[in-house]
Amino acid sequence: MKTKPKPPEHLSLAGKKLWKSLHDGHVIDDPAGIALLDSLCSAFDRAEAARKILATEGMIVEGRQGAKPHPAVMIEHTARTSMHAALRLLKLAPGDTK
């Protein structure tokens, strides 16, 4: 009997919950699928961390040459883009069929 894999330890509680939900709700058994799921949930954690920073520090910071976007804006954007790519590769994006 094959044991069910557990979410990676490096994920936050919310990231682990997402990992379990996606793993248990879909057939993701192969190593490549598990690696994509890890990437997706890690990106989720990064996006959430950046979102929290932006909520307290704001989206604009003062630089040497005036106002500019907070660095967390790009971190959140990149993480969400990575999440969406992983969802598409796992065929879990809305409209995808298995």
KETORPA-198866 format. One line per 3 residues: their letters; for each residue x, y, z of N, C-alpha, C, CB. Coordinates in Angstrom, 2 decimals, decimal comma. Glycine has a CB too. Layout:
REM residues N
A> X:Y:Z:X:Y:Z:X:Y:Z:X:Y:Z; ...
END
This chain:
REM residues 98
MKT> 0,84:-1,18:0,00:0,00:0,00:0,00:0,88:1,25:0,00:-0,95:-0,01:1,22; 0,56:2,16:-0,89:1,33:3,39:-1,04:0,89:4,41:0,01:1,16:3,97:-2,46; 1,86:5,00:0,72:1,51:6,01:1,72:1,26:7,35:1,04:2,62:6,14:2,77
KPK> 0,32:8,08:1,58:-0,03:9,38:1,03:1,05:10,39:1,41:-1,42:9,85:1,54; 1,59:11,12:0,42:2,63:12,11:0,74:2,07:13,24:1,60:3,23:12,67:-0,54; 2,95:13,81:2,41:2,57:14,93:3,26:3,09:16,22:2,65:3,13:14,74:4,70
PPE> 2,45:17,34:2,98:2,94:18,63:2,46:4,35:18,90:2,97:1,99:19,78:2,87; 5,16:19,58:2,19:6,52:19,93:2,62:6,49:20,78:3,89:7,26:20,68:1,51; 7,48:20,57:4,74:7,57:21,27:6,01:7,76:22,77:5,87:8,69:20,70:6,83
HLS> 8,37:23,21:4,77:8,67:24,64:4,61:7,43:25,49:4,35:9,65:24,83:3,48; 6,31:24,85:4,04:5,10:25,62:3,76:4,47:26,15:5,04:4,09:24,75:3,00; 3,79:27,29:4,91:3,03:27,84:6,04:1,83:26,94:6,29:2,59:29,31:5,76
LAG> 1,11:27,20:7,36:-0,10:26,44:7,66:-1,10:26,56:6,50:-0,74:26,93:8,98; -1,27:27,78:5,98:-2,19:28,00:4,86:-1,68:27,30:3,60:-2,36:29,51:4,59; -0,36:27,33:3,37:0,22:26,63:2,23:0,02:25,13:2,31:1,70:26,95:2,12
KKL> 0,18:24,57:3,52:-0,04:23,14:3,72:-1,51:22,77:3,51:0,40:22,72:5,14; -2,40:23,64:3,95:-3,84:23,41:3,76:-4,18:23,39:2,27:-4,68:24,50:4,49; -3,61:24,34:1,51:-3,82:24,37:0,07:-3,25:23,11:-0,57:-3,17:25,63:-0,55
WKS> -2,04:22,72:-0,16:-1,39:21,52:-0,69:-2,28:20,30:-0,49:-0,01:21,29:-0,01; -2,78:20,12:0,75:-3,64:18,97:1,06:-4,92:19,01:0,25:-3,97:18,93:2,56; -5,52:20,18:0,15:-6,77:20,32:-0,59:-6,60:19,95:-2,06:-7,29:21,74:-0,47
LHD> -5,55:20,47:-2,68:-5,32:20,17:-4,10:-4,89:18,72:-4,29:-4,25:21,10:-4,68; -4,02:18,21:-3,41:-3,56:16,82:-3,54:-4,71:15,84:-3,33:-2,44:16,54:-2,54; -5,50:16,08:-2,31:-6,59:15,15:-2,00:-7,75:15,25:-2,99:-7,10:15,41:-0,60
GHV> -7,93:16,41:-3,59:-9,04:16,62:-4,51:-8,75:16,25:-5,95:-9,46:18,02:-4,47; -7,49:15,95:-6,26:-7,09:15,66:-7,63:-6,07:14,53:-7,62:-6,51:16,93:-8,34; -5,90:13,90:-8,75:-4,91:12,82:-8,85:-3,56:13,44:-9,17:-5,32:11,76:-9,94
IDD> -2,75:13,63:-8,14:-1,40:14,17:-8,30:-0,48:13,19:-7,58:-1,27:15,65:-7,72; -0,01:12,19:-8,31:0,79:11,12:-7,70:2,22:11,05:-8,20:0,12:9,81:-7,94; 2,46:11,55:-9,40:3,79:11,40:-9,99:4,74:12,46:-9,42:3,73:11,52:-11,53
PAG> 6,06:12,19:-9,45:7,03:13,14:-8,89:6,95:14,54:-9,51:8,43:12,60:-9,08; 6,71:14,62:-10,81:6,62:15,94:-11,46:5,41:16,71:-10,94:6,54:15,79:-12,99; 4,29:16,01:-10,77:3,09:16,66:-10,25:3,28:17,13:-8,82:1,91:15,71:-10,31
IAL> 3,95:16,32:-8,01:4,22:16,70:-6,62:5,14:17,92:-6,58:4,85:15,51:-5,84; 6,15:17,95:-7,46:7,07:19,10:-7,52:6,31:20,36:-7,94:8,24:18,82:-8,50; 5,40:20,24:-8,91:4,60:21,40:-9,32:3,69:21,86:-8,20:3,77:21,05:-10,57
LDS> 3,12:20,92:-7,47:2,26:21,27:-6,35:3,05:22,00:-5,27:1,61:20,01:-5,76; 4,27:21,55:-5,02:5,15:22,23:-4,07:5,44:23,66:-4,56:6,48:21,44:-3,89; 5,77:23,80:-5,84:6,04:25,13:-6,41:4,82:26,04:-6,29:6,45:25,01:-7,87
LCS> 3,66:25,50:-6,59:2,43:26,28:-6,52:2,19:26,77:-5,10:1,23:25,44:-7,00; 2,32:25,90:-4,12:2,05:26,27:-2,73:3,13:27,18:-2,16:1,92:25,02:-1,86; 4,36:27,01:-2,60:5,44:27,92:-2,19:5,18:29,32:-2,75:6,82:27,40:-2,66
AFD> 4,74:29,38:-4,01:4,40:30,67:-4,62:3,21:31,31:-3,90:4,08:30,49:-6,11; 2,25:30,48:-3,49:1,12:30,98:-2,71:1,61:31,64:-1,43:0,13:29,84:-2,39; 2,52:30,97:-0,73:3,07:31,53:0,51:3,80:32,85:0,26:4,03:30,52:1,16
RAE> 4,60:32,92:-0,82:5,31:34,15:-1,14:4,33:35,29:-1,46:6,25:33,93:-2,33; 3,29:34,97:-2,24:2,30:35,99:-2,59:1,59:36,51:-1,35:1,29:35,43:-3,59; 1,24:35,62:-0,45:0,56:36,03:0,78:1,47:36,86:1,68:0,05:34,80:1,54
AAR> 2,74:36,48:1,77:3,70:37,25:2,57:3,85:38,66:1,99:5,07:36,54:2,63; 3,97:38,75:0,68:4,10:40,06:0,03:2,82:40,88:0,22:4,40:39,89:-1,47; 1,67:40,24:0,13:0,39:40,94:0,31:0,31:41,54:1,71:-0,79:39,97:0,07
KIL> 0,75:40,78:2,71:0,72:41,27:4,09:1,66:42,47:4,27:1,10:40,15:5,06; 2,82:42,40:3,66:3,76:43,53:3,72:3,13:44,77:3,09:5,09:43,18:3,01; 2,52:44,58:1,93:1,91:45,71:1,23:0,73:46,29:2,02:1,43:45,27:-0,16
ATE> 0,02:45,44:2,74:-1,11:45,92:3,54:-0,65:46,85:4,66:-1,89:44,74:4,13; 0,55:46,61:5,19:1,03:47,46:6,28:1,92:48,60:5,80:1,78:46,63:7,28; 2,71:48,37:4,76:3,68:49,37:4,32:3,21:50,20:3,12:4,97:48,69:3,97
GMI> 2,17:49,75:2,45:1,67:50,46:1,28:2,37:50,02:0,00:1,85:51,95:1,47; 1,79:50,39:-1,13:2,30:49,96:-2,43:3,36:50,89:-3,01:1,16:49,85:-3,40; 3,51:52,07:-2,41:4,47:53,05:-2,89:5,49:53,33:-1,79:3,76:54,37:-3,33
VEG> 6,78:53,39:-2,17:7,84:53,75:-1,23:8,64:54,90:-1,82:8,77:52,53:-0,91; 9,31:55,62:-0,97:10,17:56,71:-1,43:11,57:56,17:-1,70:10,22:57,86:-0,38; 12,04:56,42:-2,90:13,39:56,04:-3,27:14,25:57,28:-3,43:13,39:55,22:-4,56
RQG> 15,48:57,09:-3,86:16,38:58,24:-4,05:15,86:59,21:-5,10:17,76:57,76:-4,45; 15,11:58,68:-6,04:14,60:59,52:-7,13:13,09:59,75:-7,03:14,94:58,90:-8,48; 12,56:59,63:-5,83:11,13:59,87:-5,64:10,35:58,59:-5,39:10,56:60,58:-6,83
AKP> 9,04:58,71:-5,52:8,15:57,58:-5,26:8,33:56,48:-6,29:6,69:58,05:-5,23; 8,24:55,24:-5,82:8,33:54,08:-6,71:7,52:52,94:-6,10:9,83:53,63:-6,93; 7,17:51,94:-6,91:6,43:50,81:-6,36:7,25:50,08:-5,29:6,03:49,83:-7,49
HPA> 6,57:49,64:-4,26:7,20:48,84:-3,21:7,73:47,54:-3,86:6,18:48,52:-2,03; 8,91:47,07:-3,49:9,45:45,83:-4,07:8,51:44,63:-3,89:10,79:45,51:-3,44; 7,68:44,63:-2,86:6,76:43,52:-2,64:5,68:43,44:-3,71:6,12:43,65:-1,26
VMI> 5,43:44,55:-4,43:4,46:44,53:-5,52:4,91:43,53:-6,58:4,28:45,94:-6,15; 6,18:43,59:-6,96:6,70:42,67:-7,98:6,78:41,25:-7,44:8,08:43,13:-8,46; 7,12:41,11:-6,17:7,19:39,77:-5,57:5,81:39,12:-5,61:7,71:39,83:-4,11
EHT> 4,78:39,87:-5,23:3,43:39,31:-5,25:3,01:38,96:-6,68:2,42:40,31:-4,64; 3,27:39,87:-7,61:2,90:39,63:-9,01:3,59:38,37:-9,56:3,26:40,85:-9,87; 4,89:38,26:-9,33:5,65:37,12:-9,84:5,16:35,81:-9,20:7,15:37,31:-9,57
ART> 4,90:35,85:-7,91:4,42:34,64:-7,22:3,06:34,21:-7,76:4,33:34,88:-5,71; 2,16:35,18:-7,97:0,83:34,82:-8,50:0,93:34,30:-9,93:-0,11:36,04:-8,45; 1,81:34,86:-10,72:2,02:34,36:-12,08:2,54:32,92:-12,03:3,02:35,27:-12,85
SMH> 3,45:32,63:-11,11:3,97:31,27:-10,94:2,86:30,32:-10,51:5,11:31,26:-9,91; 1,99:30,78:-9,61:0,86:29,94:-9,18:-0,03:29,59:-10,36:0,05:30,65:-8,09; -0,35:30,59:-11,16:-1,24:30,37:-12,30:-0,61:29,41:-13,30:-1,57:31,70:-12,98
AAL> 0,69:29,54:-13,52:1,38:28,64:-14,45:1,34:27,20:-13,93:2,84:29,08:-14,65; 1,59:27,02:-12,63:1,54:25,68:-12,05:0,14:25,09:-12,13:2,02:25,70:-10,59; -0,88:25,91:-11,89:-2,26:25,44:-12,01:-2,55:24,96:-13,43:-3,25:26,54:-11,61
RLL> -2,07:25,72:-14,43:-2,28:25,32:-15,82:-1,55:24,02:-16,13:-1,82:26,42:-16,78; -0,29:23,90:-15,67:0,47:22,69:-15,94:-0,14:21,46:-15,26:1,90:22,87:-15,47; -0,74:21,66:-14,11:-1,42:20,57:-13,42:-2,83:20,34:-13,96:-1,47:20,87:-11,93
KLA> -3,22:21,16:-14,90:-4,57:21,13:-15,49:-5,64:21,33:-14,44:-4,81:19,80:-16,21; -5,38:22,28:-13,53:-6,32:22,61:-12,47:-6,91:24,01:-12,65:-5,64:22,51:-11,12; -6,49:24,70:-13,70:-7,02:26,04:-13,96:-8,46:25,91:-14,46:-6,15:26,80:-15,00
PGD> -9,32:26,89:-14,15:-10,70:26,84:-14,64:-10,73:26,64:-16,14:-11,45:28,12:-14,26; -11,57:25,75:-16,59:-11,71:25,47:-18,01:-10,83:24,33:-18,48:-11,39:26,68:-18,80; -9,85:23,91:-17,69:-9,00:22,77:-18,06:-9,77:21,48:-17,80:-7,65:22,79:-17,27
TK> -9,53:20,52:-18,66:-10,13:19,20:-18,46:-9,03:18,16:-18,40:-11,15:18,87:-19,59; -9,28:17,15:-17,63:-8,29:16,06:-17,48:-8,46:15,05:-18,56:-8,39:15,39:-16,12
END
